[in-house]
Amino acid sequence: MRRSRAVANTAAVVIAVLVAFPLYWMVLSAFKPEAELQSADPRPWTTAPTLDGFRRVLTVDGLGGYFLNSLLVAGAVVLLSLLMSFLAAVALTRFRIRGRAVLLLMLLVAQMVPVEALTIPLFFLMRQVGSAAPAFGLNHLGSLVLVHLAFSLPLAIWMLRGFVAAVPVELEEAATLDGASRTRFVWQVLFPLVAPGLVATSVLSFIHAWNDFLFAKTFIISATENQTLPMAILVFFSPQGNDWGAIMAGSTLMTIPVLIFFVLVQRNLVSGLSGAVKG
């Protein structure tokens, strides 16, 4: 028993080191001077840390606007995906809907389609949407919100469905006997009970929208004022040579909001993911 536990702990430590090493190398490279970054003999440490990379990133024109745009897109995707996925999960779990099994199967199939395969069709779709609703067309942040929402909803609905199904039907019947309407039960009883699942889905939606580069590059063509934070790092790539110090510094700065979000929701995150697996 002790031996198997020791093996499991060792394996967990090894996996944790392997997962954390790229993050460590990114932060280390952000503080390395240019000479060490260009060295043919890279070392997993630095004896002369510098903030030059961060200074170059913070002097990019419009950086504050890029950050605000990313925050607006990620925040809108999180809020809308939570609301819509929760209501969809309730409908698929609590109501007898014709073709429910087909809908659930479509949610799984939607996760199997590569994002790259849909980029060009989505580009033409957003161009057509923009003719009817300019705020959601190309060169507008609304296009990014719509696309990320479409990719976040299937997984969020599937995860929340397990949480909603875990709430006993008898609880709803008792609330009905006490005079509570179905709407009141959903928002005042069911919604708080599935909070861990909401937290887990919000983290996944936030990361997906915050780190996006492909759609931001594809849909925001000429409106530089609507570009998101990953586009700010693009200026450090050039045919003459890439500024890896600034690139790693920018990546490190982009990681900070994600870490803050994790800290704020980490109490419910583990229970939320475990509940999704059980569901």
C-alpha positions as CSV (number, residue, x, y, z in Angstrom):
1,M,0.0,0.0,0.0
2,R,2.8,2.4,1.0
3,R,4.8,1.5,-2.1
4,S,1.9,2.1,-4.5
5,R,1.2,5.4,-2.8
6,A,4.9,6.4,-3.1
7,V,4.9,5.5,-6.8
8,A,1.7,7.5,-7.3
9,N,3.2,10.5,-5.5
10,T,6.4,10.3,-7.5
11,A,4.5,10.1,-10.8
12,A,2.4,13.1,-9.7
13,V,5.5,15.1,-9.0
14,V,7.1,14.2,-12.3
15,I,4.0,15.1,-14.2
16,A,3.7,18.4,-12.3
17,V,7.3,19.3,-13.1
18,L,6.8,18.4,-16.8
19,V,3.7,20.6,-16.9
20,A,5.2,23.5,-15.0
21,F,8.6,23.5,-16.9
22,P,7.3,25.4,-20.0
23,L,5.8,28.1,-17.8
24,Y,9.1,28.3,-15.9
25,W,11.1,28.6,-19.1
26,M,8.8,31.3,-20.4
27,V,9.2,33.4,-17.2
28,L,13.0,32.8,-17.2
29,S,13.3,33.8,-20.8
30,A,11.4,37.0,-20.0
31,F,14.1,38.0,-17.5
32,K,17.1,36.8,-19.5
33,P,19.3,39.4,-21.3
34,E,19.5,39.3,-25.1
35,A,23.0,37.7,-25.1
36,E,21.8,34.7,-23.1
37,L,18.7,34.3,-25.2
38,Q,20.8,34.1,-28.4
39,S,23.4,31.8,-26.8
40,A,23.9,28.4,-28.4
41,D,24.2,26.9,-24.9
42,P,21.0,27.7,-23.1
43,R,21.0,27.4,-19.3
44,P,18.0,26.9,-17.0
45,W,19.0,30.0,-15.0
46,T,20.3,33.5,-15.4
47,T,22.9,35.4,-13.5
48,A,22.0,38.8,-14.9
49,P,18.2,39.2,-14.8
50,T,16.8,42.2,-16.7
51,L,13.5,44.0,-17.2
52,D,14.3,45.2,-20.7
53,G,11.8,42.8,-22.3
54,F,9.0,44.0,-20.1
55,R,9.9,47.6,-20.9
56,R,9.7,47.0,-24.6
57,V,6.3,45.3,-24.2
58,L,4.9,48.1,-22.1
59,T,5.9,50.7,-24.6
60,V,3.9,49.1,-27.4
61,D,1.4,51.7,-28.8
62,G,-2.2,50.9,-27.8
63,L,-1.3,48.2,-25.3
64,G,-3.9,49.4,-22.8
65,G,-6.6,49.2,-25.5
66,Y,-5.5,45.7,-26.5
67,F,-5.8,44.6,-22.9
68,L,-9.2,46.2,-22.4
69,N,-10.5,44.6,-25.7
70,S,-9.3,41.1,-24.5
71,L,-10.9,41.7,-21.1
72,L,-14.2,42.8,-22.7
73,V,-14.3,39.8,-25.1
74,A,-13.4,37.2,-22.4
75,G,-15.8,38.8,-19.9
76,A,-18.7,38.8,-22.3
77,V,-18.0,35.2,-23.4
78,V,-17.9,34.0,-19.8
79,L,-21.1,35.7,-18.7
80,L,-23.1,34.8,-21.9
81,S,-21.8,31.2,-21.9
82,L,-22.7,30.7,-18.2
83,L,-26.2,32.0,-18.7
84,M,-27.0,30.2,-21.9
85,S,-25.3,26.9,-21.0
86,F,-27.1,26.8,-17.6
87,L,-30.5,27.4,-19.2
88,A,-29.7,24.8,-21.9
89,A,-28.6,22.3,-19.4
90,V,-31.8,22.8,-17.4
91,A,-33.9,22.3,-20.5
92,L,-32.1,19.2,-21.6
93,T,-32.2,17.7,-18.1
94,R,-35.6,18.7,-16.7
95,F,-37.8,18.8,-19.8
96,R,-38.8,16.0,-22.2
97,I,-37.6,17.4,-25.5
98,R,-38.1,15.4,-28.7
99,G,-34.7,14.7,-30.2
100,R,-32.8,15.3,-26.9
101,A,-30.4,12.4,-27.6
102,V,-29.6,13.8,-31.0
103,L,-28.9,17.3,-29.5
104,L,-26.5,15.8,-26.9
105,L,-24.7,13.8,-29.7
106,M,-24.4,17.0,-31.7
107,L,-22.8,18.7,-28.7
108,L,-20.1,16.0,-28.6
109,V,-19.6,16.1,-32.3
110,A,-19.1,19.9,-32.2
111,Q,-16.0,19.3,-30.0
112,M,-14.4,17.0,-32.5
113,V,-14.2,19.5,-35.4
114,P,-10.8,21.3,-35.6
115,V,-10.9,25.0,-35.1
116,E,-8.6,25.6,-38.1
117,A,-11.1,23.8,-40.4
118,L,-13.8,26.3,-39.5
119,T,-11.8,29.5,-39.7
120,I,-12.5,30.2,-43.3
121,P,-16.2,29.4,-43.3
122,L,-16.6,31.5,-40.1
123,F,-14.8,34.4,-41.8
124,F,-17.4,34.4,-44.6
125,L,-20.2,33.9,-42.1
126,M,-19.1,36.9,-40.0
127,R,-18.8,39.0,-43.2
128,Q,-22.5,38.2,-43.9
129,V,-23.5,38.8,-40.3
130,G,-21.8,42.2,-40.5
131,S,-24.1,43.3,-43.3
132,A,-27.1,42.8,-41.1
133,A,-25.6,43.6,-37.7
134,P,-22.4,45.6,-38.1
135,A,-21.5,45.3,-34.4
136,F,-21.1,41.5,-34.9
137,G,-19.3,41.6,-38.2
138,L,-15.6,41.7,-39.2
139,N,-13.4,44.3,-37.5
140,H,-15.7,44.4,-34.5
141,L,-15.3,42.7,-31.1
142,G,-18.7,41.3,-31.4
143,S,-17.5,38.8,-34.0
144,L,-15.0,37.4,-31.6
145,V,-17.6,37.1,-28.8
146,L,-20.0,35.2,-31.2
147,V,-17.3,32.8,-32.3
148,H,-15.9,32.1,-28.9
149,L,-19.4,31.6,-27.5
150,A,-20.1,29.1,-30.2
151,F,-17.0,27.1,-29.3
152,S,-17.6,27.4,-25.5
153,L,-21.2,26.5,-25.3
154,P,-21.1,22.8,-26.3
155,L,-18.6,21.8,-23.6
156,A,-20.2,24.1,-21.1
157,I,-23.7,22.6,-21.7
158,W,-22.3,19.1,-21.5
159,M,-20.5,19.7,-18.2
160,L,-23.5,21.6,-16.6
161,R,-25.9,18.9,-17.6
162,G,-24.2,16.5,-15.2
163,F,-24.6,19.0,-12.3
164,V,-28.2,19.7,-13.0
165,A,-29.0,16.0,-13.3
166,A,-27.3,15.4,-9.9
167,V,-29.9,17.6,-8.2
168,P,-32.8,15.3,-7.0
169,V,-36.1,15.9,-8.7
170,E,-37.7,15.5,-5.2
171,L,-36.1,18.8,-4.3
172,E,-38.0,20.6,-7.0
173,E,-41.2,18.8,-6.0
174,A,-40.7,20.0,-2.4
175,A,-40.1,23.6,-3.6
176,T,-43.3,23.4,-5.7
177,L,-45.3,22.2,-2.6
178,D,-43.9,25.2,-0.7
179,G,-45.3,27.5,-3.4
180,A,-42.1,28.2,-5.4
181,S,-42.6,28.6,-9.1
182,R,-40.3,26.8,-11.6
183,T,-38.5,30.1,-12.3
184,R,-37.8,30.7,-8.7
185,F,-36.6,27.2,-8.1
186,V,-34.2,27.4,-11.1
187,W,-32.6,30.7,-10.0
188,Q,-32.8,30.5,-6.2
189,V,-32.3,26.8,-5.6
190,L,-30.8,25.1,-8.6
191,F,-28.4,27.9,-9.7
192,P,-26.5,28.0,-6.4
193,L,-26.3,24.2,-6.2
194,V,-24.5,24.0,-9.6
195,A,-22.1,26.8,-8.8
196,P,-19.0,24.6,-8.8
197,G,-19.9,23.5,-12.4
198,L,-20.4,27.1,-13.4
199,V,-17.0,28.0,-12.0
200,A,-15.3,25.2,-14.0
201,T,-17.0,26.1,-17.2
202,S,-16.2,29.8,-16.7
203,V,-12.5,29.0,-16.4
204,L,-12.5,27.1,-19.6
205,S,-14.4,29.8,-21.4
206,F,-12.1,32.5,-20.1
207,I,-8.9,30.8,-21.1
208,H,-10.3,30.0,-24.6
209,A,-11.3,33.6,-25.3
210,W,-8.3,35.3,-23.5
211,N,-5.6,33.3,-25.3
212,D,-7.1,33.4,-28.8
213,F,-4.9,34.5,-31.6
214,L,-6.3,32.8,-34.7
215,F,-9.7,34.4,-34.7
216,A,-8.4,37.8,-33.6
217,K,-6.0,37.7,-36.5
218,T,-8.6,36.5,-38.9
219,F,-11.6,38.7,-38.0
220,I,-10.0,42.0,-36.9
221,I,-8.4,42.9,-40.2
222,S,-7.9,46.7,-40.3
223,A,-9.5,48.1,-37.1
224,T,-6.4,48.3,-35.0
225,E,-8.4,49.9,-32.2
226,N,-10.3,46.6,-31.8
227,Q,-7.3,44.3,-31.7
228,T,-6.8,42.1,-28.7
229,L,-3.8,41.5,-26.4
230,P,-2.2,38.6,-28.4
231,M,-1.9,40.9,-31.4
232,A,0.4,43.2,-29.3
233,I,3.0,40.4,-29.2
234,L,2.9,40.0,-32.9
235,V,4.9,43.2,-33.4
236,F,8.0,41.5,-32.0
237,F,8.0,39.0,-34.8
238,S,9.9,40.1,-37.9
239,P,11.8,38.6,-40.9
240,Q,15.0,40.2,-39.5
241,G,14.7,38.3,-36.2
242,N,12.3,37.7,-33.4
243,D,12.6,39.6,-30.1
244,W,12.2,36.6,-27.9
245,G,12.8,38.5,-24.7
246,A,9.8,40.8,-25.4
247,I,7.8,37.8,-26.7
248,M,8.3,35.9,-23.5
249,A,7.7,39.0,-21.4
250,G,4.4,39.7,-23.2
251,S,3.4,36.0,-22.7
252,T,4.2,36.3,-19.0
253,L,2.1,39.4,-18.7
254,M,-0.8,37.7,-20.5
255,T,-0.6,34.8,-18.1
256,I,-1.1,37.0,-15.0
257,P,-4.9,37.7,-15.5
258,V,-5.5,34.0,-16.0
259,L,-3.6,33.2,-12.7
260,I,-5.6,35.9,-10.9
261,F,-8.8,34.4,-12.3
262,F,-7.7,30.9,-11.1
263,V,-7.0,32.2,-7.6
264,L,-10.4,33.8,-7.4
265,V,-12.3,30.6,-8.3
266,Q,-9.9,27.9,-7.2
267,R,-12.0,26.9,-4.2
268,N,-14.8,25.7,-6.5
269,L,-12.7,24.7,-9.5
270,V,-11.6,21.2,-8.3
271,S,-15.1,20.2,-7.1
272,G,-16.5,21.6,-10.4
273,L,-14.2,19.5,-12.6
274,S,-14.8,16.3,-10.4
275,G,-18.5,16.9,-10.6
276,A,-18.4,17.1,-14.3
277,V,-16.5,13.8,-14.5
278,K,-19.0,12.1,-12.3
279,G,-21.9,13.6,-14.3
